[in-house]
Amino acid sequence: MEDFFTGIQWFFETILLAPYNALANLELESWWLANFMSWIFILITFVAFFYWLKQLRIFKDNNEDRTDVSAHSFL
């Protein structure tokens, strides 16, 4: 039974978590490269946020938004 759990440990540490170990080793050389994916996700979040704000502005300018208290059916 111990070999089964040792096998699971080996699989996670050497196969599934290998990209994270590579990023941890890369951080010692270059912090910017190690956090590259974080910067990509932050950029995607900002683009989505500003797109959402643009769409809200379009609906507000056309007077299509509902601002009354019962705007949602669950209220």
N, CA, C and O atoms as a DFTB+ gen file, in Angstrom:
300 C
 N C O
     1  1       0.822      -1.196       0.000
     2  2       0.000       0.000       0.000
     3  2       0.865       1.259       0.000
     4  3       0.501       2.278      -0.587
     5  1       2.007       1.170       0.663
     6  2       2.910       2.315       0.714
     7  2       3.451       2.652      -0.679
     8  3       3.657       3.823      -1.000
     9  1       3.679       1.638      -1.493
    10  2       4.171       1.874      -2.853
    11  2       3.142       2.632      -3.691
    12  3       3.510       3.438      -4.545
    13  1       1.880       2.381      -3.453
    14  2       0.820       3.090      -4.181
    15  2       0.879       4.591      -3.903
    16  3       0.831       5.401      -4.828
    17  1       0.983       4.951      -2.640
    18  2       1.035       6.368      -2.288
    19  2       2.365       7.000      -2.693
    20  3       2.409       8.184      -3.029
    21  1       3.422       6.241      -2.665
    22  2       4.704       6.740      -3.153
    23  2       4.634       7.004      -4.657
    24  3       5.220       7.966      -5.154
    25  1       3.925       6.156      -5.363
    26  2       3.730       6.362      -6.799
    27  2       2.920       7.613      -7.084
    28  3       3.230       8.353      -8.018
    29  1       1.893       7.857      -6.297
    30  2       1.093       9.077      -6.444
    31  2       1.958      10.300      -6.162
    32  3       1.884      11.294      -6.883
    33  1       2.775      10.231      -5.119
    34  2       3.676      11.332      -4.793
    35  2       4.644      11.592      -5.937
    36  3       4.845      12.742      -6.326
    37  1       5.237      10.551      -6.474
    38  2       6.170      10.710      -7.589
    39  2       5.486      11.348      -8.795
    40  3       6.042      12.245      -9.429
    41  1       4.279      10.884      -9.107
    42  2       3.552      11.409     -10.274
    43  2       3.285      12.902     -10.128
    44  3       3.500      13.662     -11.073
    45  1       2.828      13.325      -8.975
    46  2       2.525      14.737      -8.774
    47  2       3.787      15.591      -8.751
    48  3       3.822      16.663      -9.356
    49  1       4.819      15.126      -8.058
    50  2       6.019      15.947      -7.915
    51  2       6.837      16.037      -9.194
    52  3       7.407      17.091      -9.478
    53  1       6.911      14.967      -9.968
    54  2       7.774      14.989     -11.147
    55  2       7.036      15.272     -12.439
    56  3       7.636      15.797     -13.377
    57  1       5.769      14.946     -12.522
    58  2       5.039      15.131     -13.787
    59  2       4.136      16.360     -13.734
    60  3       4.322      17.294     -14.514
    61  1       3.167      16.372     -12.830
    62  2       2.166      17.437     -12.820
    63  2       2.707      18.775     -12.331
    64  3       2.288      19.823     -12.823
    65  1       3.617      18.761     -11.386
    66  2       4.135      20.012     -10.835
    67  2       5.465      20.447     -11.453
    68  3       6.097      21.378     -10.956
    69  1       5.890      19.795     -12.515
    70  2       7.151      20.148     -13.174
    71  2       7.145      21.572     -13.712
    72  3       8.158      22.257     -13.576
    73  1       6.055      22.063     -14.320
    74  2       6.084      23.464     -14.777
    75  2       6.265      24.457     -13.634
    76  3       6.938      25.474     -13.802
    77  1       5.681      24.178     -12.492
    78  2       5.836      25.079     -11.347
    79  2       7.266      25.042     -10.803
    80  3       7.800      26.066     -10.376
    81  1       7.877      23.865     -10.821
    82  2       9.276      23.778     -10.395
    83  2      10.175      24.543     -11.363
    84  3      11.140      25.186     -10.950
    85  1       9.854      24.470     -12.646
    86  2      10.642      25.214     -13.632
    87  2      10.490      26.714     -13.413
    88  3      11.466      27.458     -13.514
    89  1       9.273      27.163     -13.115
    90  2       9.070      28.583     -12.837
    91  2       9.784      29.014     -11.564
    92  3      10.306      30.127     -11.494
    93  1       9.814      28.156     -10.567
    94  2      10.521      28.487      -9.322
    95  2      12.021      28.609      -9.573
    96  3      12.673      29.484      -9.004
    97  1      12.567      27.753     -10.409
    98  2      13.985      27.849     -10.740
    99  2      14.274      29.061     -11.625
   100  3      15.332      29.680     -11.511
   101  1      13.340      29.392     -12.498
   102  2      13.510      30.540     -13.387
   103  2      13.455      31.852     -12.619
   104  3      14.070      32.839     -13.023
   105  1      12.717      31.864     -11.509
   106  2      12.591      33.102     -10.731
   107  2      13.941      33.549     -10.163
   108  3      14.166      34.741      -9.955
   109  1      14.809      32.620      -9.921
   110  2      16.134      32.983      -9.420
   111  2      16.946      33.729     -10.474
   112  3      17.838      34.507     -10.135
   113  1      16.639      33.494     -11.757
   114  2      17.355      34.154     -12.845
   115  2      16.652      35.426     -13.300
   116  3      17.287      36.467     -13.468
   117  1      15.338      35.339     -13.501
   118  2      14.606      36.495     -14.017
   119  2      13.192      36.507     -13.433
   120  3      12.375      35.634     -13.728
   121  1      12.926      37.499     -12.610
   122  2      11.606      37.615     -12.000
   123  2      10.543      37.902     -13.057
   124  3       9.427      37.391     -12.961
   125  1      10.870      38.709     -14.059
   126  2       9.907      39.090     -15.095
   127  2       9.479      37.885     -15.923
   128  3       8.294      37.730     -16.217
   129  1      10.416      37.039     -16.299
   130  2      10.050      35.854     -17.078
   131  2       9.261      34.851     -16.237
   132  3       8.357      34.187     -16.745
   133  1       9.599      34.741     -14.968
   134  2       8.899      33.790     -14.104
   135  2       7.444      34.191     -13.907
   136  3       6.588      33.329     -13.703
   137  1       7.155      35.477     -13.964
   138  2       5.786      35.956     -13.765
   139  2       5.102      36.337     -15.072
   140  3       4.126      37.088     -15.065
   141  1       5.600      35.833     -16.177
   142  2       5.052      36.161     -17.490
   143  2       3.563      35.812     -17.591
   144  3       2.769      36.624     -18.067
   145  1       3.181      34.612     -17.147
   146  2       1.772      34.204     -17.243
   147  2       0.890      35.061     -16.347
   148  3      -0.258      35.338     -16.696
   149  1       1.398      35.476     -15.218
   150  2       0.625      36.366     -14.349
   151  2       0.354      37.686     -15.059
   152  3      -0.750      38.224     -14.975
   153  1       1.366      38.214     -15.763
   154  2       1.173      39.463     -16.503
   155  2       0.157      39.285     -17.625
   156  3      -0.632      40.190     -17.894
   157  1       0.170      38.132     -18.278
   158  2      -0.813      37.862     -19.344
   159  2      -2.223      37.839     -18.760
   160  3      -3.137      38.426     -19.339
   161  1      -2.411      37.175     -17.628
   162  2      -3.737      37.114     -17.010
   163  2      -4.194      38.488     -16.525
   164  3      -5.378      38.810     -16.618
   165  1      -3.286      39.290     -16.016
   166  2      -3.638      40.648     -15.605
   167  2      -4.064      41.467     -16.814
   168  3      -5.034      42.221     -16.741
   169  1      -3.352      41.327     -17.920
   170  2      -3.698      42.039     -19.147
   171  2      -5.070      41.627     -19.669
   172  3      -5.862      42.479     -20.074
   173  1      -5.355      40.332     -19.663
   174  2      -6.669      39.845     -20.104
   175  2      -7.767      40.399     -19.208
   176  3      -8.833      40.773     -19.697
   177  1      -7.522      40.457     -17.911
   178  2      -8.510      40.986     -16.967
   179  2      -8.789      42.457     -17.231
   180  3      -9.945      42.879     -17.220
   181  1      -7.738      43.245     -17.469
   182  2      -7.934      44.663     -17.755
   183  2      -8.699      44.875     -19.054
   184  3      -9.580      45.733     -19.120
   185  1      -8.377      44.110     -20.078
   186  2      -9.083      44.241     -21.357
   187  2     -10.560      43.897     -21.181
   188  3     -11.423      44.615     -21.686
   189  1     -10.857      42.818     -20.477
   190  2     -12.251      42.432     -20.249
   191  2     -12.979      43.479     -19.422
   192  3     -14.142      43.778     -19.693
   193  1     -12.314      44.042     -18.416
   194  2     -12.932      45.048     -17.566
   195  2     -13.269      46.306     -18.359
   196  3     -14.367      46.845     -18.220
   197  1     -12.346      46.779     -19.185
   198  2     -12.610      47.981     -19.965
   199  2     -13.636      47.735     -21.059
   200  3     -14.391      48.643     -21.406
   201  1     -13.680      46.523     -21.614
   202  2     -14.732      46.181     -22.575
   203  2     -16.102      46.223     -21.893
   204  3     -17.067      46.740     -22.456
   205  1     -16.178      45.680     -20.685
   206  2     -17.424      45.683     -19.926
   207  2     -17.870      47.114     -19.628
   208  3     -19.050      47.437     -19.756
   209  1     -16.924      47.971     -19.231
   210  2     -17.262      49.373     -18.981
   211  2     -17.750      50.063     -20.255
   212  3     -18.675      50.874     -20.204
   213  1     -17.141      49.749     -21.384
   214  2     -17.570      50.323     -22.658
   215  2     -19.003      49.900     -22.988
   216  3     -19.806      50.713     -23.445
   217  1     -19.313      48.633     -22.756
   218  2     -20.672      48.162     -23.022
   219  2     -21.679      48.814     -22.076
   220  3     -22.788      49.148     -22.493
   221  1     -21.307      49.000     -20.813
   222  2     -22.191      49.695     -19.883
   223  2     -22.450      51.126     -20.334
   224  3     -23.574      51.615     -20.227
   225  1     -21.422      51.798     -20.837
   226  2     -21.565      53.167     -21.317
   227  2     -22.504      53.217     -22.528
   228  3     -23.315      54.135     -22.646
   229  1     -22.394      52.232     -23.423
   230  2     -23.274      52.188     -24.602
   231  2     -24.729      52.054     -24.165
   232  3     -25.592      52.770     -24.674
   233  1     -25.014      51.149     -23.230
   234  2     -26.387      50.971     -22.771
   235  2     -26.888      52.203     -22.024
   236  3     -28.062      52.556     -22.138
   237  1     -26.028      52.853     -21.271
   238  2     -26.436      54.050     -20.535
   239  2     -26.735      55.204     -21.499
   240  3     -27.702      55.940     -21.305
   241  1     -25.910      55.358     -22.529
   242  2     -26.135      56.432     -23.492
   243  2     -27.412      56.230     -24.296
   244  3     -28.037      57.207     -24.710
   245  1     -27.813      54.982     -24.525
   246  2     -29.048      54.683     -25.260
   247  2     -30.266      54.607     -24.350
   248  3     -31.367      54.327     -24.824
   249  1     -30.095      54.848     -23.061
   250  2     -31.168      54.742     -22.063
   251  2     -31.833      53.371     -22.073
   252  3     -33.049      53.260     -21.924
   253  1     -31.035      52.342     -22.247
   254  2     -31.551      50.970     -22.263
   255  2     -31.346      50.255     -20.929
   256  3     -31.872      49.159     -20.731
   257  1     -30.596      50.854     -20.020
   258  2     -30.370      50.189     -18.747
   259  2     -31.523      50.460     -17.794
   260  3     -32.151      51.518     -17.828
   261  1     -31.783      49.480     -16.948
   262  2     -32.861      49.613     -15.969
   263  2     -32.232      49.905     -14.620
   264  3     -31.448      49.109     -14.103
   265  1     -32.573      51.030     -14.063
   266  2     -31.980      51.431     -12.777
   267  2     -32.974      51.395     -11.635
   268  3     -32.637      51.781     -10.516
   269  1     -34.208      50.934     -11.892
   270  2     -35.175      50.874     -10.803
   271  2     -34.840      49.691      -9.879
   272  3     -34.026      48.831     -10.215
   273  1     -35.471      49.675      -8.741
   274  2     -35.174      48.684      -7.710
   275  2     -35.535      47.285      -8.170
   276  3     -34.851      46.327      -7.812
   277  1     -36.586      47.145      -8.948
   278  2     -37.023      45.813      -9.388
   279  2     -36.466      45.478     -10.775
   280  3     -37.184      44.931     -11.612
   281  1     -35.216      45.796     -11.020
   282  2     -34.602      45.509     -12.322
   283  2     -34.431      44.000     -12.524
   284  3     -34.407      43.529     -13.661
   285  1     -34.311      43.237     -11.421
   286  2     -34.157      41.796     -11.516
   287  2     -35.419      41.125     -11.006
   288  3     -36.096      41.621     -10.105
   289  1     -35.711      39.985     -11.607
   290  2     -36.941      39.288     -11.249
   291  2     -36.900      38.730      -9.830
   292  3     -37.950      38.564      -9.210
   293  1     -35.718      38.437      -9.305
   294  2     -35.654      37.876      -7.959
   295  2     -35.846      38.929      -6.881
   296  3     -35.980      38.584      -5.707
   297  1     -35.864      40.202      -7.250
   298  2     -36.126      41.236      -6.260
   299  2     -37.622      41.463      -6.205
   300  3     -38.091      42.299      -5.434
